[in-house]
């Protein structure tokens, strides 16, 4: 009966000791690291503008969700087929052998 309570007390002491002692130092370290990091960062991504209809809620209400998803998939499939055909055409355009087939 005494074994279960003793383990719990030790766990509480360990966890509270770690949390209380590490918190003030960790907070100040995070603050100083955040301040110096923002001054040292040089990366500035070049982001293009989004299409106007992305934020236009009226445009999204034109069609039900399921139809918008199906339309998106159809457009995506057509774009894939177009790109695939362009790649095949480009691969063949450098070929020099042109067979003559008698019909």
N, C-alpha and C positions, 0 to 999 in steps of 0.2 A: 504494500500500500504506500510506502514511503518512496519507492523508486520512481514512480510516475511524476510526482510533484517536484522532485529534486532536479530532474532533467529539464523541466519547463522553466524553473528558476534560472538555471545556468544559461539556457537559450535566451531568456529575457535580458539577462545581464550582458551577454555578448552583443546582442543586437542593439541594445540601448547604448552601450559603451561605444560601439562603432559609429552609430548615427550621430550621437552628441559630439564626439570628439572630432569627427571628420567634417561635419557640416560647416563650421565657420571657415576653416581653411579651404575647403572645396569651393565655397561660394566666392571667396576673394580670388582664388586662382582662376575660376571661370570668368569673373568680371574682368580681370586683367588680361586674360587670354582673348576675350571677345573684343576688348578695346584695341589691342595690338593687332589682331587679325584683320579688322576692318581697315586699318591704316596700311597694312602690308599687301592686301589683295589688289592685284592689278588686272585680273581677268574681267573683261566687260563684254559679255556676249552680244552679238549683233542679231537682234530679233526683228523680223519683219512685221508689218501690220497684218492684223487678222482681217478676213473678209467682213464687210459691213453686216451681213446677215447673221453672223455668229451671235451677236448680242441682240438681234431683233426678235423679240418674243412673238410678234405678230406673224412672222414667217414660219415659226415652228408650229403655230396653231392651225395652219392651213390643212395639214394632213394628220391623221391619227398616227401614233407612234409606230405601229406595225407597218403601215404603208411607207413611212419615212425610212424605216430600216430596210424594207424590201427595195425601195428606190435606191437607197445608198448602195446596197449589194449589187443591184443591176448596173449602176454606174461604175462601180469598182470592177465588176467582171468585164464590162466593155473596155475599160481602160487597160486591164490586163491583156485582153485579146489584142488590142491595138498595139501595145508595146511588144508583145510576143511576135506579132506579124512584122513589125519594124525591125526587130532583132534578126528574124529569119531572113528578111530581105537584105539586111546589111551583111549577113554572113555569106550570102550567095553572090552579092554584087562583085566581089573580087575574083570569083571563079572565071577561069579563061576557057575551060572546056565547054563547048556548046554542041551537044549532039544533034544531028539532023535525023529526024524520024520520018520515015516514009509512011504515008497513010493510004 
